[in-house]
């Protein structure tokens, strides 16, 4: 891996023994722009999920990409970096134990959020008839028993609560990818790429049809999460590959002068298509599937790759304005902040009655949410390093 990427993605290994000296060394190795980038993505994600007019700001302004792609890729990169090194130093039994421990910790957070949704949020939805909350939990409200047990096994994933299950599943599968990568990363990347390609042609729908036929699954496909895991796993696999330091010469080619120029042209072209002067309607066009978010369409993947290359080569310049203290703090406690932002979204949706909120209430809601998220981040950091 090139030194530029190593410098860019240097990250704290949170799984090392909690020795005070080691903690200080690990903290000194952090680059604040990396934490700030995660904080920025969490900020955009929060604005996208809160029912305010600020959602326009997060509506794929850089092209056909969203904060979700960056969040998943960065998480995969850091996982590959931390556990790839751990595999070399401590062996795969340690990697397996640490990864699964982390996955089950996230699973605990997920169950907590489900508990809030199925009790407090559902009660408010029933008594207030708020459309946002009813739409969030419509399957649970119609089939509570079936919804509860299927959500426990990560099959039923209500809106907003479908990102953590995807992350948990990817963490559980990560040891397999890292093990194959020790032999040759092609053994992991080629099958992953083929699954992504088949996902573009309806692999998820075909598997679901077989599940209905053979197992009698009664959960609608749209209630199993908006993200097509069969497609998004490819982005995770690539992140692991680069993060583990195995990209080598391939990454040098991707960050060469020719590649950077090509990335700039691609990103600029897609940006013009995304924001056309004549406001062309994109929905329903023959190539609309190429920009589909939930199936991670090919053009969307190309756009994200181009922007990622441009970010890497412009890191030193971006670091000057990206490293804002509140963003850094949010990024350092990204997991806790992500879970907390869902709670604020639940509260916000309970306030919406006729489709929109008054402007003053939207401003109060945004300000309150971010003050709360910042407080959660500070408390999380204090407890982690106390």
N, C-alpha and C positions, 0 to 999 in steps of 0.2 A: 504494500500500500504506500502511496506517495506520502511524503512528509507533511504536505499541506493538509491531507485528510486526517492524518494522525494528530496534527496540531488542532485541527478544527473540532474533532470529536473526542478529544481527551476528556474522560469522564470519571467521576468518582465510582469506585467499586463498592457498593453498599453492602456487599455480602462478606467482606473481610471481617475478621474478628474485631470487636469494638475496643481496640487498644488506642489510648489517647494519642500517642505519637503517630500511629498509623493514620488516625483520623485527620490529624493536622496535615500530614503529607498528602493524603488523598484530597483534602479540601484545597490545598495549594495547587493541585493539578487541574482543577476545574477551570474551564474557560467560561466567563460570564455570558458571552454571546450565545453559547449553546443553551444555557438555562433560560436566557432571555427569549430565544427562539421558541422554546417550549411554552414559556409564559405567554408569548404573543399568540401562539396557536390556541392556547386555552382561552385567551381573551376573545379571539374571533369566534371560537366555538360557543362561548357563553352568549355573545351577542347574536349568534345565529339561532340559538335555542330559546332565548327570551322572546316573548311575544310583543316585540316593539318594532318601530320603524327602522331601528338600527340594523335590522336583519339585512337591509339593502347593502350595507357596508361589507358584509361578509359573503355576498353572493358571487363568488368566483371572480373577483375583480382582476386577478392576474391572468385569467384564461379559464380553461376547463379543469381547474384544480380547486380543491378546498383544503381546509386545515386538517381534514381527516387523513388525507394521503401523507401529509408531512408528519402528523402525529404517529401514525402506524410505522412509517419508514424509520423515523428517528428512534422509536422504541425498539424496533428490530435491530437497528445498528448498535445501539448501546448494549442490548442483550448479547449480540454477537461478539462485541468487543470484550465485555466482562466475562462471559462464560466460555468464549473461545480460548481466552487466556487461562481461565480456570481449568479447562480440560487438559491443557498442556502441563499445567503445574500440579494439579491434584488428581487428575483422572476423571473418567466419566461417571463413576458412582457418586462423586461429590457434586458434579454438575447436575446429575439427575435429581439428587436430593434437594439441592438449592433451588433449582427451577420449579420443581413440584411444590416445594414449600412456599415459594413466591406465588405460584398459581393458586394454591389453596387459600393463601391470605387474601388475594383478590377475590376469590370465590366467597369468602366471608363478607367482604365489602358488598359484593353483589347481592348476597342473601339479605343483608341489612337494608339495601335500597329497595329490594323487592318487598320486604316486610313493611316498609314505610308506604310503598305504592299500594299494596293490597289491603292495608288497614286505614291509615289516615287519609291518603289521597282518594281511595275508593269511597270512603264514607262521605267525604266532601263532594265528590262527583255525584253520588246518589241524592244527596240532600239539596245541592245547589243547581244541579243540571247544567253545570258548566261544560260547554261543548269541547273545550280543549282537554279537559280531564276525562270526559266520557270517550273521546276518540283515542286517548292514550290507553285506556283500559277496557275498551269495548268487549274484547274477547273474554277477559277475566270477569266482567260484570255479567256476561251471558253464561259462562261456564266456569264458575269459580274453582270447583274441585279439580277439574281437568287442567285448568290453567296453572294452579299451584304446583301440582306434581310435575308437570311438563316444564315449568320454569326452573324447578330445582335441578333438573337434568339438562338445562341449557337448550331446550328445544323451543319452548315458547319464550320469545324475547320481545316485550312491548317496545314501542318507540321510545327513544332516549335511553333505554336500558339494554340496547343490543350491542354496544361497543365493548363493554367489559367482558361479556361472554366470548366475543371474538378474540379478544386479547388473551383470555384464559386458555382457550383452545390452542392458540398459536404457541403459547408458552409450554403447554404440555407436549406439543409436537416438536419443539425446538431441539431436544436432545437427539432426535432421529436425524434432523438436518445437520447438526454439528458433527455427529458420528460419521455420516456419509461424507461430509466435507473433509474430514481428516484423511480419507482415502482419495477422494477427488470430488470437488464441488459440482462437477457435471452430473454426478449421480443424484444430486439433490435438485439442481437448477433445471435440468432438462425435463424430468417428470413434472416439476412444479410449473414450468412454462407450458407444457402440454395440457395440464389440467386447467390452467388459465385460458388457453385457447379453446378448449372444449366448453368452458364456462360461457364463452361468448356466443356459443351456439345452443345454449339451453341445457347444459349438463345438470344444473341444479333442479330445473323443472322435471327433467327425465327421472332423476333419482327420487324426487318427491312423489312422482306418479307411481313408481315401484313401491315406495313405502306405503302409500295409500292402499295399493293392491295387495301387498303381501302382509303388512302389519296392521292394516286398518287405521292408519294415522288419521285423526280427525281435526288436527290443527291446520287452519288455512296457511298456505305457503307465505302469505304476506305477514303473518303473525310470527314467523320464525326469524325475524330480523330483516332489516332493509338491506344489509350488506351481504353480498354473495361471497361467502367464505372461500369457495372454490376459486374465485378470481383474486380476492385480496391476499390469499396466501402467497401468491407470487411476489407481491411487493414485500411481504415479510421475509421471504426466502432471500431475495436480493439484498435486503438490509442486513440480514445475518451474514451473508457472504462477504459483503464489503466490511462490515464491522469486525469480523473475525480476522481481518488482515490478509485474506486469501486472494483478493482481487488482483494484487500485484500489477503486472504490466497492463492488464485490461483497464485498470483505473487510470494509469498514466495515459493511455490512448484517449480515454473519455475526457480527460482534462487537458489534452493537447490544444495547441492554438487552433488547429483546424476544427476540432470538436467544439471548442468554445464558440467559434464563429458560427458553426452550424446550429448550435444550441440557441444562440442569440437570434438567428434568423427564424428558427422554428417558433421560439417563444413569442417573437414579435408578430409573426404571421398569425398564430393562433389568437393572440391578443386582439388583432384587428378583426378576426372572424367573430370573436366573442363579443366585441363592442363595435358592430358595423355601423357605418354612417347612416345607412338606410334602414337600420333596425330590422334586419331580416329575421323572420321567425324560424327558429331552429327545430322546434318540436315537430315531429312527424316527417322530417326529411329522411331520405334513404340512408344517410350516413349518421343519423342521430344516435344509433347504437355505439358508434365509435367514441362518443363523448359521455356515455352513460356512467354515472357515478357509482351506482350500486353494483354494477358488474365490472367496474374498472376497465372501461373501453380502451381500445388501442390508442386512439388519439389523445385520450386523457393521460394514459401512461407515458406517451411520448412527451406531452407537455410538462408533466411532472419531472421527467428525467432532464429535460432541458433546463428547467428552473433550478433543479438541484445542482447541476453542473455550474450554472451561473452563480449560485450562492456560494459554492465552494471556492471558486476563483476570486470572488469579490469579498471574501470573509473579512480581511483586514479593514476594508472600507466600511462594510456593514457594521462591524463591531463598534465603530465610533458613535453611531446613533442608536443601535439596537439595544445596547446594554444599559437600559433604564432600570433603576433599582427595583421598582415594583414588579417589572416583568421578570427580573432575575429571581426575585423571591417566589413568585408564582411558579416559575419553572423548577425551582429546587424542590418544591412540594407538589409536583404535577399530579401524582396519583390522588392525594387527598383533596386537592383543588378540583380535580375532575369530578370526584364523587360529590363534593359539596355543591358544585354548580348545578347538579341535577336536582338537589333539594330546593335550590332557589328557583329553578325552572318549575317545579311542582307548585310552589307558592305563587309564582307569577301566573301560571295557567289557571289557578283557582280564582284569580281576580278578573279574568276576561269573561265578560258576559255577552256582549253584543258584537263580538268580532275584533274590536279595537279598544285600547285604553286611551284616556286623555293624555295629551302630550306631557303635562306636568307629572302625571303618575308614571309615565314611561321613564322620564328622567330620574324620578325618585327611585324607581325599581332598579334601573341600571346602576345608579350610584350606590344604593344599598347592597346590591349583589356583589359589586366589586370590593366594597369595604369589607363585606363578610368573607369573601374569598381570600382577601389579603390577610385578614385576621386568622383564618384557618391555616394559611401557609406559614405565618409567623409562629403560631402555636405548634405546628407540626415540626418546624425546624428546631424550635427550642426543646421539644421533647426528644427529638432524634439525637441531638448533640449534648444533652444535659448529662 
